[in-house]
Amino acid sequence: MRPNMTNERAKLYHSINVYSFVIVEMIEYLDTHPNDKEAIGYLNHYVRQKNQAMSEYSEKYGPLNITASPEGNSDEWKWATQPMPWEGGF
């Protein structure tokens, strides 16, 4: 674990990665089973979970990607001021 990464931050980051994995797998499944309503509900649930986790992560630690950045609501470009991965950021 990186020295500046808190347990809470690590758990939230891990959850985002788990949700992302589930979403990719569900999309692949739905490519071959497009009428599976239960799978669609499952996918929608995990998309909501990931979006919520991404929003929480962005608020606490900064956005993980540019599309999760709240730059449109600010007069300051914070994306470039947070630590990059090679500087100990994610």
C-alpha positions in Angstrom: 0.0 0.0 0.0 1.2 3.5 -0.8 2.1 5.5 2.3 -0.3 8.4 1.6 -3.3 6.0 0.9 -5.7 5.6 3.8 -7.6 2.4 4.4 -10.9 4.1 3.6 -9.4 5.4 0.3 -8.0 2.0 -0.6 -11.4 0.3 0.2 -13.3 2.8 -1.9 -10.8 2.5 -4.8 -11.1 -1.3 -4.6 -14.9 -1.1 -4.6 -14.8 1.0 -7.8 -12.5 -1.6 -9.5 -14.9 -4.4 -8.4 -17.9 -2.5 -9.8 -16.0 -1.9 -13.0 -15.2 -5.5 -13.4 -18.8 -6.6 -12.8 -20.1 -4.0 -15.3 -17.8 -5.2 -18.0 -18.7 -8.8 -17.4 -22.4 -8.0 -17.4 -22.1 -6.0 -20.7 -20.4 -9.0 -22.3 -23.1 -11.3 -21.0 -25.8 -9.0 -22.3 -24.2 -8.9 -25.7 -25.3 -12.5 -26.1 -28.4 -12.4 -23.8 -30.0 -9.0 -24.6 -33.4 -9.9 -23.3 -32.4 -11.1 -19.8 -34.3 -8.6 -17.6 -32.7 -9.9 -14.4 -29.2 -9.3 -15.9 -30.2 -5.8 -17.0 -31.4 -5.0 -13.5 -28.2 -6.4 -12.1 -26.1 -4.2 -14.5 -28.1 -1.1 -13.7 -27.6 -1.7 -9.9 -23.8 -1.9 -10.3 -23.7 1.1 -12.6 -25.5 3.1 -9.9 -23.1 1.7 -7.2 -20.0 2.6 -9.3 -21.3 6.1 -10.1 -22.0 6.7 -6.4 -18.6 5.4 -5.4 -16.9 7.5 -8.1 -18.7 10.6 -6.9 -17.7 9.9 -3.3 -14.1 9.3 -4.3 -14.0 12.5 -6.4 -15.4 14.5 -3.5 -12.9 13.1 -0.9 -9.7 12.5 -3.0 -10.1 14.0 -6.4 -11.5 12.5 -9.6 -10.0 9.2 -11.0 -10.6 10.3 -14.6 -11.4 13.5 -16.4 -15.0 12.6 -17.0 -15.6 12.3 -13.2 -14.1 15.7 -12.6 -16.5 18.4 -11.4 -14.5 21.1 -13.3 -17.7 22.4 -15.0 -18.9 23.6 -11.6 -15.7 25.5 -10.7 -13.6 28.4 -11.9 -10.4 26.4 -11.0 -8.8 23.6 -13.0 -8.0 21.1 -10.1 -7.5 18.0 -12.3 -3.9 19.0 -13.0 -3.1 19.9 -9.4 -3.8 16.6 -7.7 -1.0 14.0 -7.5 -0.4 11.9 -10.6 0.0 8.1 -10.3 3.8 8.4 -10.5 3.6 11.0 -7.7 1.7 8.7 -5.3 -1.8 9.4 -6.6 -4.0 6.9 -8.2 
